[in-house]
Amino acid sequence: MPIHQKTTITTDNGKNVEAIAPIIISASRSTDIPAFYGPWFIKRLEAGYVRWINPWNGRSTHVSLREARVIVFWTKNPAPLLPLLGEIDRRGIHYYFHFTLNDYECEGLERSLPPLTERIETFKRLAGLIGRERVLWRFDPLIVTAALSPEELLVRIVKIGDRIAGYTDRLTVSFLTEYAKVKRNLGRAGIAPVGLDSVDKYLFLDRLAGYLAGWNICGFTCAEGTGDRSPGMSNGKCIDDSLMRRLWGGDLRLAGFIDACADTKDTGQRPGCRCIPSKDIGRYDTCGHGCCYCYANASPDIAVAGVATAAAEADAII
């Protein structure tokens, strides 16, 4: 049985085409839709579909939004989307945010983000609008270098945690994965990551868990397989059926989907990923934050140019 049901939609140019109709939309692991494409996303909700372009073969898939019950937003700066959240609420669609709040300002690894202090205030504002249980903090990826030790990295996490404790229930972390393009782009930025062995990772997570307990924040790792071996940390699910049940257990359409696929792995993700299936609607090389470690961009410059040329009126982020 396919995870996503099929339907027929009418496109903007009047053609009837086949589309998949997912219950959970990921928006997006591939680009920052809240930061750069909020008005586009609302227009696509109104139109009832998006067109997703496969990054590997360039083929298009039409994705109906009519059956969507949950949208999982991934962002480093949701501020531009905040005035538009009412449009999503009006449609009765549930949503939560993965808000990546890192501190790599000294290293310049996230060169086009607003200042950290501003992002922290945005985090608090979002939590005030929709509730702390729907704003999930990420410090991701964890990058260690000769100049940035695990101890210093922990200090930076603690400084942020001290300021947003009370505004989130959850922190998710993961250690840097050195894909070829990531390694190349970090090298161009003069950054040489230092890998940690499993023992050092467990020690780091153990120390982090102590602070999380003091903040009353649950700790999770993402696609690491290390969490359950560190007290106070668990192997997480970013597309999380347990969270959705807790928040929206009365939504029978959503509950039925979760029941049908809760033990099904999202096949498009890394081996260690525990997320239940969703449909991502973003596209590589279209995020303008300029992060040197991003796996979704061939280079920061190409991605910034992609934002400048993306067609906001199109049915796909192009």
Order of alpha helices (4+ residues) and beta strands (2+ residues): beta-beta-beta-alpha-alpha-beta-beta-beta-alpha-beta-alpha-beta-alpha-beta-alpha-alpha-beta-beta-alpha-alpha-beta-alpha
